[in-house]
Amino acid sequence: MYNTSVFDTTSNKEVINETLKLVVTISPTTAWDESCAEQRVFGRPEKIVIGVMLAIITAVTVMGNTLVVIAVCVVKKLRQPSNYLLVSLAVADLSVAIVVMPFVIVTDLTGGKWLFGEVFCNIFIGMDVMCCTASIMTLCVISVDRYLGITRPLTYPARQNGQLMAKMILGVWLASASITLPPFCGWAKNVHTAGVCLISQDFGYTIYSTAVAFYIPMLVMLVMYYKIFKAARKSGAKHRFTDISRRERLETVANEALRMQGLKPAGVAEECAAFSRLLTRERKNISIFKREQKAATTLGVIVGVFAVCWLPFFILSTARPFICGVECSCVPIWLERVLLWLGYANSLMNPFIYAFFNRDLRSTYRDLLRCRYRNINRRLSAVGVHEALKV
């Protein structure tokens, strides 16, 4: 009995030791997957509701940005170097909708479980980061372009130079690629375990990527908006200050021209010419004032929508490694996905924001949706002439 008892005890100790060895040799990523990865199982009704909502967001994003690309390519009036940035923005947002959103939808419907393997996980993260960064940085460049176009209309050449604008767009995409490449070059490895696909949580890479992709562009957009708003406010104050004197001068010239109708025809012609020059100058000043006000309003809406959509997600992305560690995502899965889709919603709203403030885009959208392709350039030119005569 004693020998048997000793043998059994020894066997139990061996089993315990082997178990401890297995626990110790578990890889850190597996331990992370068990302790930190949160996956939620949805019921059939929840999957249907979530899937339909996310599919609608994706479809509308594809439709809106496709309309922008077609509009600028088809309509001669819109085929200007300043609108090349809108095409670049639409291509970036369209890439987000086509290449990124479908895989995010599948992952969300499985409760956050990644089903497409490690290799495609790296490709997917690279496409996601590059397309979203290109969209954000294009918005930044658009704000700079609007500011220079308003404050330096004669010395800013990019609006008339298609090659220079193309170089600016190329620079945007190269800067976006600079954030995508480090995980492929060994600086920071993306996290991939069973059912998890997460961008690298390396501290240095997180600070670098979020700063280049969001914080620096947002700071530039805020500065540009402040400068355009300040210029529009100054122009508005000047316009209101001189409005009374302009009106009095116009009335004086008009009354003088009427009084001198019975005199020499040459005198009447001279007064009428002065009156015409004054009216032309007045119309030009009003046009500049309206353009500055419109630019300030448009950029203000763009910056506001951009901040609401992306700021919560990037705050979470920046803080996550410092809170959870480099191999752990302790953020609730529902919060992470809601903030991610809120950021994607910016790609949905961009084409409609520009259409709301751009009469030519609105008219083109309307014709394209009604399949009225014939004479679209002639109709848009006629609308532009009519609006010009109203000024």
Order of alpha helices (4+ residues) and beta strands (2+ residues): alpha-alpha-alpha-alpha-alpha-alpha-alpha-alpha-beta-beta-alpha-alpha-alpha-alpha-alpha-alpha
